[in-house]
Amino acid sequence: MVNFFCRQEKTFGLGNFINCTPTLKALSEYYKEPIPVLFETVGDAFIDCQFIRHIEKPEGKELFGSYTINSSVPDWLYIFNLVQQTLNINLGEVPKSYIDKIDRPIDDNYCVILRGCFSNIPHKVAAKDPGDDIYIRVLDYILHSMDIKIKFVGTYDDYIRNSNVFKHIGKALEWQKTTLRHAILLVNKAKFIIGNDTGLIHAASALGKDAFCMWEKTSFIKNTARGEITYSRNNHFENFKKWIFSYQ
C-alpha cells in the first residue's frame, strides 16, 4: 500500500484538481492500486474514478495536491514531473486528464455557456472574465444563426455576475441551480461548450468535448488544460465565428 496521499484543497477547486488526475492515474498504474485522495470540495466529480480512493483523513505523507502549481509549464505537467522527481520513479507518458463521464438520456440539442470564477475577489474575476459584451455578441450570433438551445452552467455567483447578459438575452438563455454532477452531465451532453478559464472548461477538456475558451489575463502557459481545446487570446468574436462555422 502506498504511504502518501493527494489533497484537493478547497481554495484550489475543480480545474486545479483535474490537473492532478494525469499524475494520479499514472501513479495508480505504477503501484497497481488506487491512490488515496482527501477531497475538501469537489469529490462528487470523481465518485466513479477507478484510480482514486476517497479518504476522510490523511494517510501517510501529503505528496502533492491541487495547490501544486507553478509559473513555467502547464500545471498538469509540473505536477507529473515533480512527483516523478520526488519519488525517484519513471511514470512514462503523461495520461489524459479525468473527470467522471456522467451520461444519462436528456434532450441534447443544446450548447453550454460557461462564465465562471471560483473567487469573488474583483481582480481575480477580471483576470478570467472576457466581459459582458463578448458573451452578448456570441449569444446573439448563436440565437440568430442556429437552431439550438443555450444553457448557462455555473454557480449562483456566476449567474449573478452575468445579470447583464441574462437581461439582454432573456429566456432564451437557460439557467437553473445544479449539483456538480448535474453540471458535468450538462457539459458532457452538450453539442459544444463556450467559456472562459474556469474549472468546467477543464472538465470539458477531460471529457473530450469541443470547447471554445476565451482567454483573458491569467497565465496561459500554466493554466492550459491537458486535452484539446480551442483557445482565443484576442479578437474573440472573429475567432469564435471561424470556430463555430462547422456547426452551421
Backbone as CSV, one residue per row, in Angstrom:
resi,resn,N_x,N_y,N_z,CA_x,CA_y,CA_z,C_x,C_y,C_z
1,MET,0.843,-1.201,0.000,0.000,0.000,0.000,0.876,1.248,0.000
2,VAL,0.514,2.229,-0.822,1.303,3.458,-0.886,1.216,4.191,0.450
3,ASN,2.264,4.967,0.761,2.328,5.680,2.043,2.203,7.183,1.853
4,PHE,1.444,7.581,0.841,1.245,9.000,0.582,-0.180,9.229,0.092
5,PHE,-0.584,10.500,0.065,-1.905,10.840,-0.449,-1.839,12.187,-1.150
6,CYS,-2.879,12.479,-1.898,-3.051,13.749,-2.599,-4.215,14.489,-1.944
7,ARG,-4.090,15.819,-1.821,-5.161,16.616,-1.231,-5.773,17.540,-2.289
8,GLN,-7.091,17.515,-2.366,-7.810,18.543,-3.128,-8.194,19.618,-2.129
9,GLU,-7.491,20.748,-2.204,-7.647,21.828,-1.231,-8.768,22.760,-1.677
10,LYS,-9.599,23.193,-0.728,-10.857,23.855,-1.062,-10.692,25.139,-1.860
11,THR,-9.584,25.857,-1.690,-9.397,27.095,-2.452,-8.753,26.846,-3.815
12,PHE,-8.420,25.601,-4.099,-7.916,25.197,-5.419,-8.863,24.111,-5.920
13,GLY,-9.887,24.543,-6.658,-11.039,23.703,-6.907,-10.934,22.750,-8.078
14,LEU,-11.996,22.711,-8.879,-12.167,21.666,-9.875,-11.058,21.655,-10.916
15,GLY,-10.786,22.802,-11.539,-9.761,22.836,-12.581,-8.395,22.451,-12.071
16,ASN,-8.031,22.967,-10.902,-6.734,22.626,-10.323,-6.635,21.140,-10.016
17,PHE,-7.738,20.549,-9.533,-7.646,19.119,-9.230,-7.629,18.279,-10.497
18,ILE,-8.367,18.666,-11.513,-8.302,17.919,-12.771,-6.868,17.860,-13.274
19,ASN,-6.092,18.905,-13.020,-4.679,18.890,-13.408,-3.869,17.864,-12.631
20,CYS,-4.392,17.390,-11.506,-3.723,16.334,-10.732,-4.011,14.945,-11.280
21,THR,-5.101,14.796,-12.028,-5.547,13.456,-12.391,-4.610,12.686,-13.322
22,PRO,-3.886,13.329,-14.261,-2.935,12.530,-15.038,-1.886,11.856,-14.150
23,THR,-1.394,12.578,-13.153,-0.388,12.016,-12.250,-0.998,10.919,-11.383
24,LEU,-2.210,11.138,-10.891,-2.870,10.122,-10.068,-3.085,8.834,-10.863
25,LYS,-3.479,8.963,-12.112,-3.683,7.773,-12.938,-2.369,7.046,-13.166
26,ALA,-1.316,7.793,-13.477,-0.007,7.176,-13.706,0.512,6.499,-12.435
27,LEU,0.320,7.138,-11.286,0.747,6.534,-10.014,-0.033,5.243,-9.738
28,SER,-1.321,5.257,-10.015,-2.131,4.070,-9.794,-1.668,2.912,-10.675
29,GLU,-1.341,3.210,-11.915,-0.841,2.168,-12.813,0.528,1.665,-12.361
30,TYR,1.350,2.555,-11.837,2.702,2.186,-11.385,2.639,1.300,-10.144
31,TYR,1.807,1.667,-9.185,1.748,0.940,-7.910,0.662,-0.138,-7.884
32,LYS,-0.129,-0.217,-8.955,-1.168,-1.241,-9.082,-2.231,-1.139,-7.983
33,GLU,-2.589,0.077,-7.637,-3.647,0.295,-6.653,-4.175,1.723,-6.794
34,PRO,-5.395,1.972,-6.353,-5.914,3.343,-6.374,-5.119,4.231,-5.417
35,ILE,-5.022,5.505,-5.751,-4.240,6.441,-4.949,-5.178,7.194,-3.996
36,PRO,-4.835,7.279,-2.702,-5.692,7.978,-1.744,-5.766,9.477,-2.037
37,VAL,-6.978,10.012,-2.016,-7.195,11.443,-2.224,-8.129,11.960,-1.130
38,LEU,-7.708,13.038,-0.495,-8.524,13.712,0.505,-9.202,14.908,-0.156
39,PHE,-10.481,14.784,-0.432,-11.234,15.852,-1.090,-11.825,16.799,-0.049
40,GLU,-11.669,18.093,-0.301,-12.283,19.090,0.559,-13.544,19.685,-0.063
41,THR,-13.672,19.657,-1.400,-14.859,20.262,-2.019,-15.426,19.506,-3.214
42,VAL,-14.639,18.961,-4.116,-15.173,18.510,-5.409,-15.142,16.990,-5.588
43,GLY,-15.175,16.257,-4.503,-15.099,14.800,-4.593,-16.232,14.168,-5.369
44,ASP,-17.407,14.828,-5.423,-18.549,14.268,-6.155,-18.268,14.104,-7.638
45,ALA,-17.288,14.814,-8.160,-16.963,14.717,-9.586,-16.081,13.514,-9.901
46,PHE,-15.699,12.751,-8.866,-14.747,11.647,-9.064,-15.192,10.383,-8.343
47,ILE,-16.494,10.227,-8.155,-17.033,9.066,-7.459,-16.742,7.773,-8.209
48,ASP,-16.791,7.823,-9.535,-16.631,6.618,-10.359,-15.183,6.327,-10.741
49,CYS,-14.265,7.159,-10.320,-12.870,7.039,-10.754,-12.210,5.800,-10.147
50,GLN,-11.695,4.923,-11.002,-11.109,3.663,-10.557,-9.689,3.817,-10.011
51,PHE,-9.025,4.916,-10.332,-7.640,5.066,-9.859,-7.524,5.985,-8.637
52,ILE,-8.663,6.381,-8.080,-8.694,7.213,-6.879,-9.424,6.455,-5.772
53,ARG,-8.879,6.534,-4.559,-9.551,6.016,-3.375,-9.847,7.189,-2.449
54,HIS,-11.108,7.486,-2.233,-11.508,8.606,-1.388,-11.187,8.300,0.075
55,ILE,-10.552,9.240,0.744,-10.241,9.074,2.167,-10.818,10.256,2.946
56,GLU,-11.034,10.070,4.231,-11.629,11.100,5.068,-10.609,11.778,5.977
57,LYS,-9.408,11.202,6.077,-8.339,11.804,6.862,-7.003,11.421,6.236
58,PRO,-5.948,12.163,6.533,-4.647,11.883,5.907,-4.171,10.456,6.146
59,GLU,-3.533,9.910,5.121,-2.895,8.594,5.213,-1.454,8.732,4.740
60,GLY,-0.515,8.698,5.658,0.887,8.832,5.282,1.243,10.276,4.951
61,LYS,2.170,10.420,4.017,2.712,11.728,3.648,1.824,12.412,2.616
62,GLU,1.639,13.723,2.771,0.914,14.507,1.763,1.879,14.825,0.628
63,LEU,1.761,14.103,-0.466,2.745,14.180,-1.544,2.548,15.396,-2.445
64,PHE,1.308,15.701,-2.788,1.008,16.848,-3.649,-0.479,17.124,-3.554
65,GLY,-0.935,18.146,-4.255,-2.350,18.460,-4.194,-2.751,19.449,-5.271
66,SER,-3.997,19.849,-5.223,-4.497,20.803,-6.213,-3.810,22.156,-6.090
67,TYR,-3.167,22.394,-4.977,-2.399,23.622,-4.745,-1.007,23.570,-5.373
68,THR,-0.625,22.442,-5.953,0.707,22.288,-6.549,0.706,22.954,-7.922
69,ILE,1.193,24.177,-7.958,1.157,24.985,-9.171,2.522,25.609,-9.411
70,ASN,2.697,26.198,-10.586,3.969,26.819,-10.946,3.693,27.964,-11.907
71,SER,4.728,28.486,-12.531,4.544,29.592,-13.477,5.262,29.371,-14.801
72,SER,5.827,28.197,-15.024,6.690,27.984,-16.193,6.124,27.019,-17.228
73,VAL,5.387,26.011,-16.783,4.842,24.985,-17.681,3.396,24.723,-17.258
74,PRO,2.610,24.001,-18.066,1.257,23.650,-17.617,1.292,22.938,-16.264
75,ASP,0.367,23.278,-15.390,0.380,22.705,-14.047,0.310,21.185,-14.062
76,TRP,-0.472,20.599,-14.989,-0.562,19.139,-15.045,0.795,18.502,-15.344
77,LEU,1.625,19.173,-16.142,2.955,18.667,-16.450,3.912,18.911,-15.288
78,TYR,3.779,20.072,-14.665,4.618,20.372,-13.496,4.384,19.352,-12.388
79,ILE,3.124,19.038,-12.097,2.814,18.055,-11.064,3.408,16.702,-11.413
80,PHE,3.232,16.293,-12.651,3.732,14.987,-13.103,5.241,14.883,-12.930
81,ASN,5.968,15.900,-13.376,7.428,15.875,-13.279,7.902,15.970,-11.834
82,LEU,7.225,16.797,-11.030,7.623,16.957,-9.630,7.450,15.662,-8.852
83,VAL,6.340,14.965,-9.066,6.097,13.711,-8.359,7.092,12.651,-8.783
84,GLN,7.394,12.558,-10.071,8.421,11.618,-10.517,9.749,11.886,-9.827
85,GLN,10.113,13.161,-9.759,11.380,13.538,-9.134,11.367,13.241,-7.631
86,THR,10.286,13.562,-6.975,10.186,13.355,-5.531,10.276,11.875,-5.171
87,LEU,9.607,11.028,-5.939,9.581,9.592,-5.659,10.703,8.831,-6.354
88,ASN,11.449,9.530,-7.231,12.541,8.914,-7.993,12.030,7.706,-8.787
89,ILE,10.954,7.932,-9.543,10.381,6.888,-10.381,10.126,7.456,-11.773
90,ASN,9.899,6.561,-12.737,9.561,6.944,-14.107,8.131,6.495,-14.381
91,LEU,7.248,7.447,-14.569,5.844,7.141,-14.776,5.457,7.041,-16.247
92,GLY,6.440,7.203,-17.135,6.151,7.063,-18.553,5.450,8.273,-19.135
93,GLU,4.584,8.030,-20.111,3.863,9.108,-20.791,2.773,9.678,-19.891
94,VAL,2.555,10.975,-20.008,1.521,11.626,-19.197,0.135,11.191,-19.684
95,PRO,-0.679,10.588,-18.807,-2.038,10.206,-19.226,-2.925,11.425,-19.479
96,LYS,-4.087,11.174,-20.034,-5.079,12.228,-20.191,-5.665,12.598,-18.828
97,SER,-6.246,13.780,-18.758,-6.915,14.177,-17.525,-8.260,13.448,-17.414
98,TYR,-8.866,13.534,-16.228,-10.044,12.722,-15.945,-11.079,13.509,-15.144
99,ILE,-12.334,13.232,-15.441,-13.473,13.557,-14.588,-14.526,12.509,-14.894
100,ASP,-15.393,12.183,-13.941,-16.432,11.187,-14.208,-17.230,11.568,-15.449
101,LYS,-17.445,10.593,-16.328,-18.247,10.827,-17.532,-19.695,10.497,-17.207
102,ILE,-20.421,11.500,-16.775,-21.799,11.312,-16.346,-22.687,11.362,-17.590
103,ASP,-23.403,10.285,-17.820,-24.120,10.138,-19.096,-25.463,9.474,-18.847
104,ARG,-26.533,10.232,-19.014,-27.879,9.661,-18.975,-28.734,10.391,-20.004
105,PRO,-29.816,9.791,-20.452,-30.618,10.393,-21.533,-31.217,11.744,-21.134
106,ILE,-30.920,12.764,-21.911,-31.559,14.071,-21.778,-31.685,14.665,-23.179
107,ASP,-32.499,15.688,-23.310,-32.589,16.414,-24.581,-31.243,17.085,-24.824
108,ASP,-30.530,16.651,-25.860,-29.161,17.110,-26.039,-28.978,18.102,-27.182
109,ASN,-30.050,18.734,-27.621,-29.905,19.759,-28.658,-29.650,21.119,-28.008
110,TYR,-28.501,21.245,-27.395,-28.156,22.486,-26.708,-26.636,22.656,-26.689
111,CYS,-26.232,23.889,-26.468,-24.830,24.177,-26.188,-24.731,24.731,-24.772
112,VAL,-23.538,24.722,-24.223,-23.308,25.193,-22.859,-22.449,26.446,-22.883
113,ILE,-22.855,27.425,-22.069,-22.081,28.641,-21.867,-21.522,28.622,-20.444
114,LEU,-20.230,28.833,-20.336,-19.555,28.914,-19.040,-18.982,30.312,-18.872
115,ARG,-19.157,30.877,-17.700,-18.504,32.148,-17.393,-18.240,32.164,-15.890
116,GLY,-17.262,31.365,-15.489,-17.063,31.126,-14.078,-15.793,31.723,-13.517
117,CYS,-15.816,31.879,-12.193,-14.621,32.215,-11.423,-14.890,31.778,-9.998
118,PHE,-14.018,30.914,-9.475,-14.206,30.390,-8.122,-14.179,31.505,-7.082
119,SER,-13.390,32.543,-7.352,-13.239,33.646,-6.405,-14.171,34.795,-6.749
120,ASN,-14.577,35.546,-5.731,-15.333,36.774,-5.955,-14.460,38.010,-5.785
121,ILE,-13.166,37.823,-5.615,-12.251,38.953,-5.487,-12.170,39.658,-6.843
122,PRO,-12.463,40.973,-6.902,-12.600,41.660,-8.203,-11.434,41.469,-9.156
123,HIS,-10.188,41.578,-8.688,-9.065,41.481,-9.630,-8.895,40.059,-10.164
124,LYS,-9.303,39.057,-9.384,-9.220,37.683,-9.871,-10.322,37.412,-10.896
125,VAL,-11.502,37.945,-10.645,-12.580,37.815,-11.625,-12.188,38.492,-12.931
126,ALA,-11.633,39.701,-12.830,-11.240,40.452,-14.028,-10.185,39.716,-14.837
127,ALA,-9.302,38.979,-14.145,-8.244,38.254,-14.853,-8.792,37.109,-15.700
128,LYS,-9.936,36.561,-15.306,-10.521,35.422,-16.012,-11.656,35.802,-16.961
129,ASP,-12.284,36.953,-16.731,-13.563,37.265,-17.365,-13.415,38.080,-18.640
130,PRO,-13.904,37.588,-19.786,-13.840,38.362,-21.033,-14.807,39.539,-21.086
131,GLY,-15.796,39.584,-20.195,-16.713,40.720,-20.148,-18.069,40.452,-20.762
132,ASP,-19.028,41.320,-20.429,-20.404,41.168,-20.916,-20.501,41.221,-22.432
133,ASP,-19.800,42.176,-23.048,-20.009,42.447,-24.472,-19.749,41.241,-25.350
134,ILE,-18.661,40.533,-25.108,-18.339,39.400,-25.973,-19.330,38.269,-25.780
135,TYR,-19.778,38.033,-24.559,-20.785,36.991,-24.348,-22.093,37.357,-25.042
136,ILE,-22.490,38.612,-24.971,-23.720,39.049,-25.641,-23.599,38.881,-27.150
137,ARG,-22.467,39.253,-27.725,-22.277,39.095,-29.173,-22.306,37.625,-29.581
138,VAL,-21.650,36.789,-28.819,-21.618,35.362,-29.125,-23.019,34.756,-29.028
139,LEU,-23.741,35.092,-27.958,-25.075,34.534,-27.775,-26.049,35.046,-28.829
140,ASP,-25.968,36.329,-29.157,-26.814,36.865,-30.230,-26.543,36.127,-31.543
141,TYR,-25.294,35.879,-31.819,-24.923,35.183,-33.056,-25.539,33.778,-33.088
142,ILE,-25.433,33.053,-31.976,-25.994,31.706,-31.921,-27.512,31.750,-32.091
143,LEU,-28.161,32.673,-31.401,-29.623,32.759,-31.449,-30.145,33.079,-32.845
144,HIS,-29.400,33.875,-33.591,-29.885,34.309,-34.897,-29.418,33.421,-36.045
145,SER,-28.520,32.481,-35.779,-27.988,31.682,-36.888,-28.069,30.181,-36.670
146,MET,-28.526,29.741,-35.469,-28.526,28.313,-35.178,-29.821,27.917,-34.475
147,ASP,-30.278,26.719,-34.754,-31.464,26.169,-34.082,-30.995,25.272,-32.946
148,ILE,-30.659,25.889,-31.827,-30.108,25.152,-30.696,-30.407,25.911,-29.411
149,LYS,-30.678,25.186,-28.346,-30.897,25.809,-27.046,-29.557,26.221,-26.435
150,ILE,-29.612,27.184,-25.534,-28.398,27.668,-24.873,-28.583,27.549,-23.370
151,LYS,-27.698,26.797,-22.728,-27.762,26.606,-21.282,-26.529,27.218,-20.620
152,PHE,-26.772,28.091,-19.671,-25.689,28.631,-18.854,-25.464,27.670,-17.690
153,VAL,-24.228,27.219,-17.520,-23.900,26.275,-16.451,-22.889,26.924,-15.517
154,GLY,-23.261,27.062,-14.262,-22.372,27.685,-13.290,-23.063,27.843,-11.952
155,THR,-22.346,28.431,-11.008,-22.874,28.636,-9.668,-23.812,29.838,-9.639
156,TYR,-24.440,30.029,-8.498,-25.298,31.202,-8.336,-24.475,32.481,-8.447
157,ASP,-23.251,32.481,-7.909,-22.370,33.651,-8.039,-22.070,33.942,-9.505
158,ASP,-21.827,32.888,-10.293,-21.600,33.073,-11.725,-22.834,33.690,-12.386
159,TYR,-23.991,33.198,-12.004,-25.248,33.711,-12.548,-25.423,35.196,-12.238
160,ILE,-25.148,35.580,-11.002,-25.287,36.982,-10.605,-24.322,37.866,-11.390
161,ARG,-23.099,37.394,-11.579,-22.119,38.179,-12.340,-22.556,38.354,-13.790
162,ASN,-23.431,37.498,-14.262,-23.897,37.549,-15.651,-25.258,38.220,-15.788
163,SER,-25.673,38.985,-14.808,-27.020,39.561,-14.817,-27.284,40.406,-16.058
164,ASN,-26.286,41.162,-16.528,-26.488,41.985,-17.721,-26.716,41.132,-18.965
165,VAL,-26.032,40.007,-19.032,-26.203,39.101,-20.174,-27.597,38.493,-20.155
166,PHE,-28.035,38.061,-18.987,-29.373,37.476,-18.883,-30.458,38.500,-19.205
167,LYS,-30.255,39.735,-18.791,-31.234,40.784,-19.113,-31.325,40.997,-20.621
168,HIS,-30.191,40.952,-21.305,-30.174,41.181,-22.752,-30.762,39.989,-23.510
169,ILE,-30.381,38.777,-23.146,-30.771,37.593,-23.904,-32.180,37.132,-23.539
170,GLY,-32.554,37.277,-22.279,-33.882,36.854,-21.857,-34.000,35.348,-21.660
171,LYS,-35.208,34.843,-21.855,-35.486,33.444,-21.545,-34.777,32.464,-22.465
172,ALA,-34.251,32.945,-23.567,-33.521,32.048,-24.476,-32.246,31.507,-23.838
173,LEU,-31.763,32.182,-22.799,-30.596,31.707,-22.052,-31.100,31.047,-20.778
174,GLU,-30.943,29.734,-20.687,-31.492,28.966,-19.581,-30.459,28.787,-18.472
175,TRP,-30.930,28.881,-17.236,-30.075,28.582,-16.085,-30.926,28.050,-14.950
176,GLN,-30.394,27.072,-14.247,-31.013,26.602,-13.015,-29.908,26.137,-12.077
177,LYS,-30.189,26.165,-10.782,-29.210,25.668,-9.827,-28.983,24.185,-10.072
178,THR,-27.736,23.777,-10.039,-27.398,22.380,-10.296,-26.424,21.881,-9.247
179,THR,-26.389,20.580,-9.089,-25.297,19.953,-8.353,-24.077,19.908,-9.271
180,LEU,-22.924,19.601,-8.704,-21.721,19.472,-9.517,-21.884,18.354,-10.537
181,ARG,-22.454,17.238,-10.135,-22.601,16.124,-11.066,-23.582,16.461,-12.193
182,HIS,-24.637,17.209,-11.891,-25.554,17.613,-12.954,-24.883,18.586,-13.911
183,ALA,-24.036,19.477,-13.375,-23.288,20.391,-14.238,-22.380,19.615,-15.184
184,ILE,-21.738,18.579,-14.670,-20.866,17.754,-15.516,-21.692,17.027,-16.576
185,LEU,-22.874,16.530,-16.196,-23.768,15.906,-17.171,-24.106,16.877,-18.292
186,LEU,-24.452,18.110,-17.945,-24.818,19.096,-18.955,-23.646,19.396,-19.885
187,VAL,-22.458,19.475,-19.340,-21.271,19.683,-20.166,-21.045,18.481,-21.072
188,ASN,-21.180,17.297,-20.520,-20.894,16.081,-21.278,-21.861,15.861,-22.435
189,LYS,-23.125,16.255,-22.277,-24.127,16.001,-23.309,-24.292,17.161,-24.286
190,ALA,-23.609,18.270,-24.054,-23.746,19.444,-24.913,-23.153,19.200,-26.301
191,LYS,-23.720,19.889,-27.308,-23.152,19.833,-28.651,-21.765,20.469,-28.664
192,PHE,-21.638,21.595,-27.962,-20.348,22.261,-27.826,-20.400,23.172,-26.617
193,ILE,-19.222,23.649,-26.191,-19.096,24.473,-24.990,-18.339,25.741,-25.334
194,ILE,-18.814,26.859,-24.798,-18.137,28.146,-24.949,-17.925,28.716,-23.556
195,GLY,-16.718,29.166,-23.258,-16.490,29.675,-21.911,-15.185,30.411,-21.750
196,ASN,-14.776,30.489,-20.496,-13.535,31.174,-20.141,-12.638,30.215,-19.372
197,ASP,-11.579,30.733,-18.783,-10.649,29.919,-17.997,-11.296,29.581,-16.660
198,THR,-12.032,28.475,-16.641,-12.761,28.076,-15.443,-12.737,26.556,-15.317
199,GLY,-13.109,26.056,-14.137,-12.969,24.631,-13.875,-13.711,23.739,-14.840
200,LEU,-14.915,24.136,-15.244,-15.690,23.288,-16.144,-15.135,23.262,-17.560
201,ILE,-14.301,24.236,-17.917,-13.578,24.137,-19.198,-12.577,22.992,-19.124
202,HIS,-11.912,22.848,-17.975,-11.022,21.698,-17.782,-11.823,20.398,-17.810
203,ALA,-13.032,20.427,-17.256,-13.897,19.250,-17.315,-14.258,18.913,-18.755
204,ALA,-14.604,19.930,-19.546,-14.916,19.714,-20.965,-13.730,19.081,-21.683
205,SER,-12.541,19.567,-21.378,-11.339,19.012,-21.981,-11.159,17.546,-21.593
206,ALA,-11.335,17.238,-20.308,-11.172,15.860,-19.843,-12.201,14.926,-20.470
207,LEU,-13.373,15.462,-20.790,-14.433,14.661,-21.405,-14.298,14.578,-22.921
208,GLY,-13.321,15.279,-23.473,-13.113,15.249,-24.914,-14.135,16.046,-25.697
209,LYS,-14.720,17.067,-25.065,-15.735,17.884,-25.725,-15.102,18.979,-26.579
210,ASP,-15.849,19.424,-27.566,-15.412,20.531,-28.416,-15.718,21.830,-27.671
211,ALA,-14.678,22.548,-27.298,-14.864,23.741,-26.464,-14.058,24.906,-27.003
212,PHE,-14.661,26.087,-26.898,-14.026,27.343,-27.301,-13.834,28.171,-26.042
213,CYS,-12.579,28.483,-25.724,-12.246,29.155,-24.470,-11.677,30.543,-24.751
214,MET,-12.375,31.564,-24.240,-11.938,32.951,-24.408,-11.027,33.331,-23.235
215,TRP,-9.777,33.521,-23.535,-8.748,33.721,-22.509,-8.527,35.203,-22.274
216,GLU,-8.278,35.539,-21.020,-8.006,36.938,-20.689,-6.609,37.108,-20.101
217,LYS,-6.472,37.321,-18.809,-5.186,37.735,-18.255,-4.523,36.708,-17.345
218,THR,-5.144,35.571,-17.118,-4.471,34.549,-16.328,-3.325,33.955,-17.141
219,SER,-2.377,33.318,-16.459,-1.198,32.762,-17.128,-1.622,31.666,-18.106
220,PHE,-1.361,31.902,-19.374,-1.755,30.919,-20.387,-0.906,29.660,-20.285
221,ILE,0.373,29.821,-20.039,1.279,28.671,-20.005,0.872,27.695,-18.906
222,LYS,0.640,28.189,-17.694,0.403,27.291,-16.570,-1.019,26.742,-16.517
223,ASN,-1.986,27.445,-17.082,-3.380,27.092,-16.860,-4.050,26.340,-18.006
224,THR,-3.353,26.097,-19.091,-3.976,25.357,-20.192,-4.276,23.919,-19.776
225,ALA,-5.361,23.387,-20.328,-5.825,22.051,-19.969,-4.984,20.980,-20.658
226,ARG,-5.067,19.753,-20.128,-4.324,18.629,-20.691,-4.869,18.238,-22.066
227,GLY,-6.173,18.330,-22.269,-6.779,17.902,-23.525,-6.874,19.008,-24.550
228,GLU,-7.507,18.688,-25.664,-7.626,19.631,-26.769,-8.771,20.617,-26.526
229,ILE,-8.452,21.901,-26.618,-9.440,22.975,-26.523,-9.036,24.037,-27.531
230,THR,-10.010,24.705,-28.116,-9.711,25.848,-28.980,-9.635,27.095,-28.110
231,TYR,-8.464,27.699,-28.058,-8.252,28.893,-27.243,-8.258,30.143,-28.116
232,SER,-8.878,31.188,-27.590,-8.834,32.502,-28.228,-8.213,33.473,-27.235
233,ARG,-7.122,34.105,-27.636,-6.422,35.013,-26.709,-6.633,36.478,-27.069
234,ASN,-7.229,36.742,-28.208,-7.611,38.094,-28.617,-8.611,37.952,-29.771
235,ASN,-9.229,39.052,-30.171,-10.207,39.009,-31.269,-11.195,37.853,-31.095
236,HIS,-11.767,37.765,-29.897,-12.593,36.603,-29.559,-13.739,36.372,-30.535
237,PHE,-14.411,37.436,-30.930,-15.597,37.244,-31.770,-15.223,36.724,-33.153
238,GLU,-14.171,37.255,-33.728,-13.737,36.766,-35.037,-13.269,35.318,-34.942
239,ASN,-12.556,34.991,-33.885,-12.111,33.608,-33.693,-13.306,32.682,-33.465
240,PHE,-14.279,33.174,-32.714,-15.485,32.380,-32.468,-16.208,32.078,-33.781
241,LYS,-16.379,33.061,-34.642,-17.104,32.839,-35.897,-16.408,31.790,-36.764
242,LYS,-15.095,31.786,-36.768,-14.360,30.753,-37.506,-14.575,29.381,-36.895
243,TRP,-14.554,29.346,-35.571,-14.687,28.064,-34.861,-16.093,27.477,-35.004
244,ILE,-17.111,28.319,-34.922,-18.494,27.849,-34.922,-18.963,27.460,-36.323
245,PHE,-18.210,27.766,-37.340,-18.629,27.564,-38.733,-19.052,26.122,-38.991
246,SER,-18.363,25.154,-38.408,-18.645,23.746,-38.697,-19.991,23.298,-38.151
247,TYR,-20.582,24.081,-37.245,-21.874,23.713,-36.656,-23.063,24.351,-37.385
248,GLN,-22.789,25.213,-38.347,-23.873,25.932,-39.004,-24.323,25.250,-40.297
